[in-house]
């Protein structure tokens, strides 16, 4: 019931703000409206140069934005766990600056930003998911939800991703060490986590110096990652708390028209490989120059040097589907990156990772093995996460 009320409120807010208009007949606006035209919002494009720590904060001149963390962890017995924490921002009104004497005081009824957050904890066949909503004014840095640069803090209520670096006396990397805390009560005894994230490598800019193209027509986002997190702390699942450690990957993106209007979903991989390399690769279904899928990615050295991958340098082929939440979802893939000499089978060991949120999608842990090992598997080459939308 709470989710239904929240969704009704969300849709009402979008409608009142003019941000949820239905596209004309026979036209589409991409998956979840992410192909809607940018209007008067700022648009991501090649030539924009990212600046830190400023770009860790919110960008209210753009329509959409997220801070997206996944982590592959193990407890003290070596049992794997997965987690996700994501904060989404959606502008409710286009960024038209009112005269100083007409600016509303920041407050709940002067909101121009809508916030939504997801969290998930997974172990074996168990998958727990929660969702929260909030609203804020873009000039308010102390509201129910928000994201500020220095010291870095992204939050919604008591779910918080916060810098542990003290920059009050001298400059420092506010993103070098973070804490993540989020907990949710439920009928199973509750779930959540208290974690420390320490960066063991640099930030990675995707695409062309941070502009990641998403279709042949030029739509895209500003996109960077921190794929080198070392994670330690505690995870609670069904009321039981365990010490954990492992690796995390945080993505940052913002845009005003992320997709082409015909693109109805994507398949996105992030992999930590045993060699120390990292791989980010995705395909958007539709949007290619000849009507095919549009692919892109980044091959990352152990030292953090990125190599942008062109659409024709990535091959993704679904091999096996599983019935999940009433849908056929591909949970086993053949992933080929000849430039990096990668020929992998990437498989989700557990299919039940459906995020039954207001905009539903699949998000879960994966294991990568050499394709040459065949159906019998083989040595593990890496672990990571797979996100799939539009199924």
Phi, psi and omega in degrees: 000317179299319180295320179298315179298317180297319180293317178300316178298316179302310182295322178296318180296317178299317182296313181296329181275355182077020184254004183232030180293141177290140177293156177302159177307141179068010174241155179233167178233028177073177180300129176054028179076010184283358173259007178297141182299150188290337182060226181270003176289156172297151181237137176292141178199163176299140179107339174288134180251127180286150182223131183239141014273000188305320185281359170287340184274179180289154179237079187295346177286348176257152186289317189228155184194153174207156172241115197229111183245131169234155181211137172258115188235165170226147174273184185294343177266004180083008180280129183285146173225155174232151175214156176223142169218125183223134172245123179250142173238138177227122176289136180269335179225154178291150189283077176256116185283117178284160175302151184306322183281358179245004180288129179289148173293137177304136181176173186296333182260005174248027187290135170239003179230135174252137181239143177220141179227145175238144169222149180211145172230134184228137172208121182060229179277356182272134181214111181250138187225142174219160184217143177224155177231151174203172174220158182205171169260140186296340179270358185258118180258012181228024184275194183293333180209156178169185177206123180236160192271315192215114352292145185298137175204127173233130190206156165214114188054231182268005171275118189217138171244114195225140176290143173256006183269123179273110179253015183290328182265322180210155182298148177201172179278101184296345183259006186285330181213124183234160166242145178235126178225126176202132180220148181220127173282143172206180185289351181264000180111359176094157178210161179159195185199153170229110192226153170247134180241120179244125181284124178251017177194176186277168167296150181238124177267131181265161178067227179260095179054033176109349173267118182253109180286141185242355176204163179295340179280351173108354177298152179182194184218162164277130194211121171221164182224157162243096184266008188247029180287132164262124189246135174216152177153216182229140175238134176251132177219125182051042175082355181255129183254133180230145171287139184221161172207159179164209186236144180234162181220123179244128177252141175235126177218147170211148185193173171239342169215090187291321189243166163284154186296340182269354185276120190251011177164172182213165175232119189232130181243140165230126186232134168261113184264152183298335179288349186096348175286160173236154177222129166245127179213141178214158168229137173257127186284108188096170174094358176286167184300328182250022181087000179279184176287152179255126183240152176200166179181178179219128174262124191241126180287164177301336178272356177096011178281122182270144170237116180290137180254127179283162181306323183276004177260006183230131173235127178233122182230118176290135183251321185221136175248154175232149177278113183227124177053037179078013182232152171271113186241128180286117182246005176221126189229151167258118184241120183237128174230084184304324182300327179262007182056042178252130174219096194238150162257122182245121189226142173274118180293338179228121185282334187280075178231033180286130177268097183277069181250183185302319167250104189279150180198174177253134180211119182196171182287149177223158175239136179252134177226161177297132178296330181295345179288343176075198185294339183279005180081213182158193181296139178289129178261340182176174177226166178175208182226152176231131173240135180226130180235159174084012179266000000 
